[in-house]
Amino acid sequence: MEITKDIIFVGVNDHDVDLFEGHYIVPEGMAYNSYLIADDKIAVMDSVDGHFTDEWLGNIKAVLGDKTPDYLIVQHMEPDHSGSIRGFLAEFPEAVVVSSQKAFNMMKNFYEGEDFADRRVIVGEGVVLDLGKHKLNFVAAPMVHWPEVIMTYDSTDKVLFSADGFGKFGAHDVEEPEDWACEARRYYFGIVGKYGMQVQAVLKKAAKLDIQIICPLHGPVLSENLGYYLDLYNTWSSYGVETKGVVISYTSVYGNTKKAVELLAEKLEAKGVPNVVVNDLARSDIAECVEDAFRYDTMVFATTTFNNDIFPFMKEFLHHLTERNFQNKRVAFMENGSWAPVATKTMKGILEGCKNLDYAENGVKIVSALNDDSRAQVEALAEELAAAYK
């Protein structure tokens, strides 16, 4: 696939992976992107997962014919991008590796003490690699989302090679959904979401560049309406509100908490709340639940007391949120407990370190099952939450 006259896609698709990074469900597979820049000097941007080394090398040779690459630029050391470095260097013995010092330090760990000291060029912020017509400018992007990450800006074709930034789940040989943001959002908040401050720093650097194309390490090449993608990243990384609406995430043991949640959802919809999303934490993809929690402006947590604590799926969910800097939300609670309810107190305790949470005045306390009193509490909570959208 030709990106520009001189930049060619040489990546691979992975349909063998069931859980990306060991826990993200990827029913549409995963793409490991790699790009070749053909110039007086030939550079390959990143390698691929080690299971696909031969296919990747075949893609490179199919483009180059009798020519050989001069550089392998390693922007990020996660194994899905660095797993074929050794295979590349064996296939092209004259080539050298270009990367940050921290990346070479990591290579020692991944490659049993080998950091390719005799075949490397160390680069960092502000360094330029001259390929001939193309000038590659390196941009440090620490903790987006590993400390060694560099991005690369080709000032000739105005292309930003963005490492894991602007990536999404899914292989290239499946039908691309119209909504890029869906799987990109799940990817962002699952993998990069903790590092909003660092993403903001990189976006400020990017704002100074004339970017016409974004080439990420996962997902499609972005070449149209770039403002849309940049605005989304700005919203996500500043923990802003993307969509107005209420998300209710719940667990239920015997169905009584679920009935209360369904009642609240019905009342919110009837009162004109623009979007009402309900997630059963025991049955939903947790990464999608996390995505929704960061996307919308209001979050309702509903769960049962369990072993003088809270139900495990809710506890796990809350920790997913807190470790990703959950903030800037309106929050409400619904709890159920047959003799000593402590769920609301416990959930508040887990969230106490989060910034800028506006707690609703009303809450719902169910003792085993809904009754007239708890139904009235649901009504009061629905009225309070809906008032913000009128």
C-alpha positions as CSV (number, residue, x, y, z in Angstrom):
1,M,0.0,0.0,0.0
2,E,1.4,3.3,-1.1
3,I,1.1,6.1,1.5
4,T,3.0,8.7,-0.5
5,K,5.2,8.3,-3.6
6,D,8.2,7.3,-1.4
7,I,6.4,5.8,1.7
8,I,5.1,2.3,1.4
9,F,3.2,0.2,4.0
10,V,4.9,-3.1,4.7
11,G,3.1,-4.2,7.9
12,V,1.2,-7.4,8.7
13,N,-2.2,-8.5,10.0
14,D,-2.6,-10.8,13.0
15,H,-5.7,-13.0,13.2
16,D,-4.2,-15.5,15.6
17,V,-4.3,-13.2,18.6
18,D,-7.3,-13.6,20.8
19,L,-6.3,-11.2,23.6
20,F,-4.1,-8.3,22.7
21,E,-1.6,-7.6,25.4
22,G,-3.1,-10.5,27.2
23,H,-6.5,-9.0,28.1
24,Y,-8.0,-6.8,25.3
25,I,-10.6,-8.7,23.2
26,V,-9.8,-8.2,19.5
27,P,-12.4,-10.1,17.4
28,E,-11.2,-8.3,14.3
29,G,-7.6,-9.1,14.8
30,M,-4.7,-6.7,15.1
31,A,-2.5,-4.8,12.6
32,Y,1.2,-4.4,13.2
33,N,2.1,-1.4,11.0
34,S,5.5,-0.9,9.5
35,Y,6.5,1.6,6.8
36,L,9.3,1.8,4.3
37,I,10.8,5.2,3.1
38,A,12.5,4.8,-0.2
39,D,15.2,7.5,-0.7
40,D,19.0,7.7,-1.2
41,K,19.0,6.0,2.1
42,I,16.2,3.5,2.8
43,A,14.6,3.5,6.2
44,V,12.1,1.0,7.6
45,M,9.9,2.4,10.4
46,D,9.5,-0.2,13.1
47,S,9.4,-4.0,13.0
48,V,6.5,-6.3,13.9
49,D,5.6,-9.1,16.3
50,G,8.2,-11.9,16.1
51,H,5.6,-14.4,14.9
52,F,5.4,-12.5,11.6
53,T,9.1,-11.8,11.0
54,D,9.2,-13.8,7.7
55,E,6.1,-12.3,6.3
56,W,7.3,-8.8,7.2
57,L,10.7,-9.4,5.7
58,G,9.0,-10.7,2.6
59,N,7.0,-7.5,2.3
60,I,10.1,-5.4,2.6
61,K,12.0,-7.4,-0.1
62,A,8.9,-7.3,-2.4
63,V,9.1,-3.5,-2.4
64,L,12.9,-3.2,-2.6
65,G,13.8,-5.9,-5.0
66,D,17.6,-6.0,-5.2
67,K,18.0,-3.0,-2.9
68,T,18.5,-3.3,0.8
69,P,17.5,-1.0,3.7
70,D,20.0,1.2,5.5
71,Y,18.1,1.9,8.7
72,L,15.6,0.2,11.0
73,I,14.0,3.0,13.1
74,V,12.6,1.6,16.4
75,Q,10.1,4.0,17.9
76,H,8.7,1.7,20.6
77,M,10.0,-1.4,22.2
78,E,6.9,-3.3,23.0
79,P,7.4,-6.8,21.4
80,D,4.5,-6.4,18.9
81,H,6.8,-3.7,17.3
82,S,10.3,-4.8,18.3
83,G,10.0,-8.5,18.0
84,S,11.6,-8.8,14.6
85,I,14.7,-6.6,15.1
86,R,17.1,-9.5,15.3
87,G,15.6,-11.1,12.2
88,F,15.9,-7.8,10.3
89,L,19.6,-7.4,11.2
90,A,20.3,-11.0,10.2
91,E,18.6,-10.5,6.8
92,F,20.2,-7.2,6.1
93,P,23.7,-7.3,7.6
94,E,24.7,-3.8,6.5
95,A,21.7,-2.1,8.1
96,V,21.8,-0.2,11.5
97,V,19.2,0.4,14.2
98,V,18.1,3.9,15.0
99,S,16.4,4.5,18.3
100,S,16.5,6.3,21.7
101,Q,19.0,5.4,24.3
102,K,16.3,4.1,26.6
103,A,15.1,1.8,23.8
104,F,18.6,0.3,23.4
105,N,18.7,-0.2,27.1
106,M,15.5,-2.2,26.8
107,M,16.9,-4.2,23.9
108,K,19.3,-5.8,26.4
109,N,16.4,-7.1,28.4
110,F,14.4,-8.4,25.4
111,Y,17.5,-9.8,23.6
112,E,19.4,-11.5,26.4
113,G,22.0,-8.7,26.9
114,E,22.3,-7.7,23.2
115,D,21.9,-4.0,22.4
116,F,23.5,-4.1,18.9
117,A,26.2,-1.7,20.1
118,D,28.1,-2.1,16.8
119,R,25.1,-1.4,14.6
120,R,23.2,1.4,16.2
121,V,22.5,5.2,16.0
122,I,21.2,6.9,19.1
123,V,18.7,9.7,18.5
124,G,16.5,11.9,20.6
125,E,14.5,15.1,20.6
126,G,15.5,17.5,17.8
127,V,17.9,15.1,16.0
128,V,17.4,14.9,12.2
129,L,18.2,11.8,10.1
130,D,18.9,12.8,6.5
131,L,17.8,10.2,4.0
132,G,18.4,12.4,1.0
133,K,15.1,14.1,0.0
134,H,13.5,13.1,3.2
135,K,14.5,14.6,6.5
136,L,13.3,12.7,9.6
137,N,12.9,14.8,12.7
138,F,12.7,12.9,16.0
139,V,10.2,13.9,18.7
140,A,10.6,12.5,22.2
141,A,7.3,11.1,23.5
142,P,8.1,9.6,26.9
143,M,5.3,7.6,28.5
144,V,3.1,7.6,25.4
145,H,2.9,5.0,26.7
146,W,6.4,3.6,27.5
147,P,9.4,5.8,28.6
148,E,11.6,5.1,25.5
149,V,9.1,6.2,22.9
150,I,10.1,8.5,20.0
151,M,7.9,9.7,17.2
152,T,9.2,10.7,13.8
153,Y,8.2,13.6,11.6
154,D,9.0,13.5,7.9
155,S,9.2,17.2,7.0
156,T,9.3,16.4,3.2
157,D,6.0,14.5,2.9
158,K,4.7,16.1,6.2
159,V,4.0,12.7,7.7
160,L,4.0,12.0,11.5
161,F,4.9,8.5,12.4
162,S,3.1,8.4,15.7
163,A,4.2,5.2,17.4
164,D,1.2,3.9,19.4
165,G,-0.5,7.2,19.3
166,F,-3.7,7.4,17.2
167,G,-3.8,3.6,17.0
168,K,-6.8,1.3,17.2
169,F,-7.8,-2.3,17.4
170,G,-8.4,-4.3,14.3
171,A,-6.6,-5.8,11.3
172,H,-6.4,-4.1,7.9
173,D,-8.0,-7.0,5.9
174,V,-11.4,-6.7,7.6
175,E,-14.0,-4.2,6.7
176,E,-13.2,-0.9,8.3
177,P,-16.0,0.4,10.5
178,E,-17.3,3.9,9.7
179,D,-16.7,5.0,13.3
180,W,-13.0,5.1,13.8
181,A,-13.4,6.4,17.3
182,C,-15.1,3.4,18.7
183,E,-12.1,1.0,18.7
184,A,-9.6,3.9,18.9
185,R,-11.3,5.1,22.1
186,R,-11.3,1.6,23.6
187,Y,-7.6,1.3,22.6
188,Y,-6.7,4.8,24.0
189,F,-8.3,4.5,27.4
190,G,-7.2,0.9,27.9
191,I,-3.6,1.3,26.9
192,V,-2.7,5.0,26.9
193,G,-5.4,6.5,29.2
194,K,-3.3,6.8,32.3
195,Y,-0.8,9.2,30.5
196,G,-3.0,12.1,29.6
197,M,-0.5,14.7,30.7
198,Q,2.2,13.1,28.5
199,V,-0.1,12.9,25.5
200,Q,-1.0,16.6,26.0
201,A,2.8,17.4,25.9
202,V,3.1,15.6,22.6
203,L,0.0,17.3,21.1
204,K,1.6,20.6,21.9
205,K,4.7,19.6,19.9
206,A,2.5,18.3,17.1
207,A,0.7,21.6,16.9
208,K,3.9,23.2,15.7
209,L,4.3,20.8,12.8
210,D,2.5,20.8,9.4
211,I,1.1,17.3,9.5
212,Q,-0.8,16.0,6.5
213,I,-0.7,12.3,7.3
214,I,-0.5,10.3,10.5
215,C,1.0,6.8,10.4
216,P,0.4,4.9,13.6
217,L,1.7,1.5,14.6
218,H,-1.8,0.1,14.8
219,G,-4.9,0.9,12.7
220,P,-5.4,2.8,9.5
221,V,-3.3,5.6,8.1
222,L,-5.0,8.9,8.7
223,S,-4.9,11.4,5.9
224,E,-8.2,13.2,5.9
225,N,-10.0,15.4,8.5
226,L,-7.0,15.2,10.8
227,G,-8.5,17.9,13.0
228,Y,-11.2,15.4,14.0
229,Y,-8.6,12.9,15.3
230,L,-6.5,15.5,17.0
231,D,-9.5,17.1,18.7
232,L,-10.6,13.6,20.0
233,Y,-7.1,13.0,21.4
234,N,-7.1,16.4,23.0
235,T,-10.5,15.6,24.7
236,W,-9.4,12.2,25.8
237,S,-6.0,13.2,27.1
238,S,-7.4,16.2,29.0
239,Y,-10.1,13.9,30.5
240,G,-12.8,16.1,29.0
241,V,-16.4,15.1,28.1
242,E,-16.8,13.7,24.6
243,T,-20.5,12.9,24.8
244,K,-23.3,14.1,27.1
245,G,-25.1,11.3,28.8
246,V,-25.3,8.9,31.7
247,V,-23.6,5.5,32.0
248,I,-24.9,3.1,34.6
249,S,-22.4,0.3,35.3
250,Y,-23.7,-2.4,37.6
251,T,-23.3,-5.9,39.1
252,S,-26.3,-7.9,40.3
253,V,-26.4,-11.2,42.2
254,Y,-30.1,-12.2,42.1
255,G,-31.4,-9.6,39.7
256,N,-32.8,-7.0,42.2
257,T,-30.0,-4.5,41.7
258,K,-30.5,-5.0,37.9
259,K,-34.2,-4.2,38.3
260,A,-33.3,-0.9,40.0
261,V,-30.8,0.0,37.3
262,E,-33.3,-0.7,34.6
263,L,-35.9,1.5,36.4
264,L,-33.4,4.3,36.6
265,A,-32.5,4.0,33.0
266,E,-36.2,4.1,32.0
267,K,-36.8,7.2,34.0
268,L,-33.7,9.0,32.7
269,E,-34.7,8.3,29.1
270,A,-38.3,9.5,29.8
271,K,-36.9,12.7,31.3
272,G,-34.9,13.5,28.1
273,V,-31.4,12.5,29.0
274,P,-29.6,12.5,25.6
275,N,-27.8,9.2,26.0
276,V,-28.3,6.4,28.6
277,V,-25.8,3.5,28.5
278,V,-26.2,0.4,30.8
279,N,-23.3,-2.0,31.3
280,D,-23.5,-5.3,33.2
281,L,-19.9,-5.5,34.5
282,A,-20.1,-9.3,34.8
283,R,-20.9,-9.8,31.2
284,S,-19.6,-6.9,29.3
285,D,-16.1,-6.3,27.8
286,I,-14.4,-4.4,30.7
287,A,-12.4,-2.3,28.2
288,E,-15.7,-1.1,26.7
289,C,-17.0,-0.3,30.1
290,V,-13.9,1.8,30.8
291,E,-14.3,3.5,27.5
292,D,-17.8,4.5,28.3
293,A,-16.9,5.8,31.8
294,F,-14.4,8.2,30.3
295,R,-16.6,9.2,27.3
296,Y,-19.8,10.4,29.0
297,D,-20.2,13.2,31.6
298,T,-22.1,11.2,34.2
299,M,-21.4,7.9,35.8
300,V,-23.7,5.8,38.1
301,F,-22.1,2.9,40.0
302,A,-24.6,0.2,41.2
303,T,-23.5,-2.8,43.1
304,T,-24.1,-5.1,46.1
305,T,-22.3,-5.4,49.4
306,F,-20.2,-8.6,49.2
307,N,-18.1,-10.0,52.1
308,N,-18.3,-6.5,53.8
309,D,-16.8,-5.1,50.6
310,I,-18.2,-4.7,47.1
311,F,-18.9,-7.3,44.3
312,P,-15.6,-8.3,42.6
313,F,-16.5,-7.1,39.1
314,M,-17.3,-3.6,40.4
315,K,-14.1,-3.5,42.5
316,E,-12.0,-4.4,39.4
317,F,-13.9,-1.9,37.3
318,L,-13.2,0.9,39.8
319,H,-9.5,0.1,39.9
320,H,-9.4,0.2,36.1
321,L,-10.8,3.8,36.4
322,T,-8.6,5.0,39.2
323,E,-5.4,3.8,37.7
324,R,-6.3,5.7,34.5
325,N,-6.9,9.0,36.4
326,F,-10.7,9.0,36.3
327,Q,-11.8,12.6,36.8
328,N,-14.1,15.5,35.8
329,K,-17.3,13.5,36.1
330,R,-20.6,13.7,37.9
331,V,-21.0,10.5,40.0
332,A,-23.9,8.8,41.7
333,F,-24.2,5.5,43.6
334,M,-26.8,2.7,44.0
335,E,-26.2,0.0,46.6
336,N,-27.9,-3.2,47.7
337,G,-27.3,-5.1,50.9
338,S,-29.6,-7.5,52.8
339,W,-28.4,-6.7,56.3
340,A,-25.4,-4.3,56.4
341,P,-25.0,-2.3,53.2
342,V,-21.5,-0.7,52.8
343,A,-21.2,-0.6,49.0
344,T,-21.6,3.1,48.6
345,K,-19.1,3.9,51.3
346,T,-16.7,1.4,49.8
347,M,-17.0,2.8,46.3
348,K,-16.5,6.4,47.5
349,G,-13.4,5.3,49.4
350,I,-11.9,3.8,46.2
351,L,-12.6,7.0,44.3
352,E,-11.5,9.4,47.0
353,G,-8.2,10.1,45.2
354,C,-9.9,11.1,41.9
355,K,-9.9,14.7,40.9
356,N,-13.0,16.9,40.2
357,L,-15.8,14.4,40.9
358,D,-19.1,16.0,41.5
359,Y,-21.2,13.6,43.7
360,A,-24.9,13.6,43.3
361,E,-27.0,14.6,46.4
362,N,-29.3,11.6,45.9
363,G,-28.4,8.0,46.0
364,V,-30.3,4.7,46.1
365,K,-30.2,2.2,48.9
366,I,-31.9,-1.1,48.3
367,V,-32.3,-3.6,51.1
368,S,-32.6,-6.9,49.3
369,A,-35.3,-5.8,46.8
370,L,-37.0,-2.7,45.5
371,N,-39.8,-1.3,47.6
372,D,-41.8,2.0,47.6
373,D,-39.0,3.8,49.5
374,S,-36.2,2.7,47.2
375,R,-38.4,3.4,44.1
376,A,-38.8,6.9,45.4
377,Q,-35.0,7.2,45.7
378,V,-34.6,6.1,42.1
379,E,-37.1,8.8,41.0
380,A,-35.2,11.4,43.0
381,L,-31.9,10.4,41.5
382,A,-33.3,10.4,38.0
383,E,-34.8,13.8,38.5
384,E,-31.5,15.2,39.8
385,L,-29.4,13.7,37.0
386,A,-31.8,14.7,34.2
387,A,-32.0,18.3,35.4
388,A,-28.5,18.9,34.1
389,Y,-29.6,18.2,30.5
390,K,-32.7,20.4,30.5
